[in-house]
Amino acid sequence: MNKKISVLASLFVLFIGLLSNISYAAASGFEVSIDRTIVNGNVVSESKSNLMDDSNAFSVIVEFTAVEALEDAHVEAVLRGRQSSDVVSDATGNFDLAEGQNSIVVLALVLTDGLKREDEFDLTIKIIDVRGNSEQKTYGIKTRQTTSRGALDVSIDRVRVNDRIVASSRTNFIEESNDFDVLVEFTALEDLEDAHVEAVLKDLKSGNVVADASPNFELSGDTSSSELLRLELLDRLKDSSSFELTVRIMNAEGESVQKVYGIAMREGIVSGNGGGGRALDISIDSIEVESKVVAENENNFVIIGDGKNDIDLRVRLTALESIEDAHIDAVLAFENGDVVADATATFDIAEGENVVKKLELPLIGRFEQNQFKLKLKVVDAEGDSEEKVYGLKISQKKFPFVISSIALSPENSVEAGKNLIAKLSFKNSGVVPLNGISAKVSIPELGISSARFIDQIKNSGLAEVREDFMLKIQDNAPTGTYTVRAEIVSQFGGESEVKEIPIFVLGASEQARQVVNDKLVINVPTLRQDIKNDGSEVIYPIIFTNEGKDANAYTLLLDGANWANLRLSGPNTFVLNPRESETISIFASSKGSAAGEQIFLVAVQSNGKVLKQLALKGNVVAVKGLLAAKLKNLLEITLIVLVVLLVAVGLFFGVRRLVQGSESASEELEEAQTYY
């Protein structure tokens, strides 16, 4: 009997504890949504590398919504450098926020000297209440160098690694070695003082680096020089084969210029002789250079467009046996002994299967016609290989058509879901009429284009041909700068004339971003929010960015339309330097005489002229709505407590009755035994 009582008592205590936890959770639940984070005017995505312009400070705007009421909460922003793990942070003061209400805060993160030299960061946004409950999101930030820190006026002419010329932003193949001799040839376009050359080699697999730097030097403008640096691989890097080489020239003021090179080491790739493996049983069926099939061991004439600085290869293969982890190496040798190279990713190919692989080789310098030797090699994982050699005579020939201009409507930017009109002007600069000519306008990044055939075009002096093309921007096109590509193509010779101009597309989710002219861009993260009629203020941040080449002064004028009190976070006149952004916050509160949705105006002036008028909305709500929400929460908690008390009372009397019944049964049993 005592065991039954103990079990029931334990269940009772457990049930009371469970209901208490539920009650506490209901009373102290932490539910908040981090809706959007904007860094220096750029909306960032969680757990991704978000690319933005280099800066010594970050303005962070956090938009969030309280799913449940917040008490004594604050917002933190923590920026950590991935290389050094150094941290800078900022936080708001404590605040309360009613259930369902949204808010915006602005935080400022100023980089330390150490962090100014880094370009990869982790940004963590955290909202914490008085009980320590929190919600957070983390964003990857990668900066790209702009003129904000100053670009050094120096030309990095040529870089040699172990006597091999390497091309910027490409994979360059060199013989396997534990040491890298890096010869940097450069020309100063202005006088240099206390400058030096750095070379940093990064292992792409582990992230480990080795570096070397030259002593400081001075160099007069329009003077060329060179510096030899030596990079010795650490033991843990000697087994690696893929690296990233950064060559940087920097002066005492921190102004710099740099180039990045991909480096890959494969044993015997440049020596010309295989590594001792057997011949690979594969057929190199054909090689196309700039869409022209070339013959082995012969001089093949290839014409490329004027100004083109690379050649495209298409390699068709047929496997006569199954091959695993194969790759194709292409090496182009110049007359002066310089070489450039490219390689495919590894691939498998079954017996009898054929594949087509594409490669791209850079061309160094300008030339009228040069002789080259192209070596193509297919290698598998065991070092077995098959190679062919082709002679090339590459010449540059100008296509007779000239694209005079591309005029866009709208001119500089277009919204997603709208039409873009491209007005193309071109003429025939040759002396004979040409047939089979087509014109095409496209935005390759969005996969949209418009093309048509052009009637026979004759050389007509100054007369130009004008054609209009309409491009429909997709509704889901993301915000960004894209390339409008205009192309005139001969259907017979494959020749073409190409001209490209940039266009800014404003995505549907960021239509608050407004391009005013070729200089000023305005980003309004919040166009509408609730304003309580008790005199409390809400913040409307507005981000101004100067995309022009000169500094400009701007003035803000506010019109509250007799229903709102408005003030600015700073002076109403400010100056923006080129590529500089500034966030101006407007504090708005209700005068108490209006209700419902209202509008106030912000006029942006420059040189006495109104450039843009912004209409911002405020929904004036009564404070009693907030009181009702708090009362609702109190009633819910009270109801839960009453339920717990009723259950506890029921269990108490149930256990008591059970105990009394058991005692009565025991007494009757004892009396019966005595009688017998």
Buried (B, 14 or more C-beta within 10 A) or exposed (E): EEEEEEEBEEEBEEBBEEBEEEBEEBEEEBEBEBEBBBBBBBBBEEEEEBBBBBBEEBBBBBBBBBBBBBEEBBBBBBBBBBBEEBBBEBBBEEEBBBBBBBBBBBBEBEBBEEBBEBBEBBBBBBBBBEEEBEBEBEBBBBBEBBEBBBEBBBBBEBBBBBEBBBBBEBBBBBBEEEEBEBBBBBBBBEBBEEBBBBBBBBBEEEEEBBEBBBEBBEBEEEEEBBBEBEBEBEEEBEEBBEBBBBBBBBBEEEBBBBBBBBBBBBEBBBEEEBBEEEEBBBBBEEBBBBEEEBEEEEEBEBBBBEEEEBBBBBBBBBBEEEBEEBBBBBBBBBEEEBBBBBBBEEBBBEEEEEBEBEBEBBBBEEEEEBEBBBBBBBBBEEBBBBBBBBBBEBEBEEBBBBBEEBEBEBEBBBBBBBEBBBBBBBBBEBEEEBEEBBBBBBBEBBEBBBEEEBEEBBBEEEEBBEBEBEBEBBEEBBBEEBEBBBBBBBEEEEBBBBBEBEBBBBBBEBBBBBBBEEBBBBBBBBEEBBBBBEEEBBBBBBBBBBBBEEEBEBBBEBBBEEBBBBEBEEEEEBEBBBBBBBBBBBEBBBEBEBEEEBBBBBBBBBEEEEBBEBEBBBEBBEEEBBEEBEEEBEEEBEEBEEEBEEBEEEBEEEBEEBEEEEEEEEEEEEEEEEEE
